[in-house]
Amino acid sequence: ALTPGATYTLELSVTGQGATGRAVTELRVLRAPWGGQFSASPLENGIRSDTLMLRSPLVLSMSGWWTDAEQLPLAYTFAWRRRSPVDLAPQAEESGACSTTTAGLPWTPISEPQASSVYALSDLQAGNYSLRAVAQSAYGMQSCSTARVSVAPANSSVDDIRARSVIEGGLAAIVGRAAGKALPSELVSDIG
């Protein structure tokens, strides 16, 4: 396999009927954008009490992404989905191409590709979400990053929000460790 970002020299020589021909070219392997991070803020207390939606927009930001000069400009897209057990932790991947699903679960696009690395999202209802941002080069090379956010119902207190976060974090850890294993019988009886 060729290494992303590396340059290779290819040489072809042909000899026949007393003549020789030779061609040399360099091939540079494209690489996905690198070095940046994805953030979503504010993460708490941005709830409008009458609609269960964010009072102020949730600002999604991709900062510090780089690519090779010939691959400029970068474009950014954002997506969301309800959080599931496969969304155990935020992650970044420089894969060259980002899938429209992760573990078979689809991402819902929030934006078309845009030059701005910032997007203000104002229509999330109460719930737990995974958010995804993609930095894409002019040649289609992509890097994906994810973040998690919880939007609490309007009648929740800060203590309710923190308690719900701790409980969901614990459940995600249990599901992560128990993946592919049977649950202990005492846990199953406690659930039922």
Secondary structure by P-SEA (a helix, b strand, c coil): cccccbbbbbbbbbbcccbbbbbbbbbbbbbccccccccccccccccccccccccccccccccccccccccccbbbbbccccccccccccccccccccccccccbbbbbccccccccbbbbcccccccbbbbbbbbcccccbbbbbbbbbbbcccccaaaaaaaaaaaaaaaaaaaaaccccccaaaaaaac
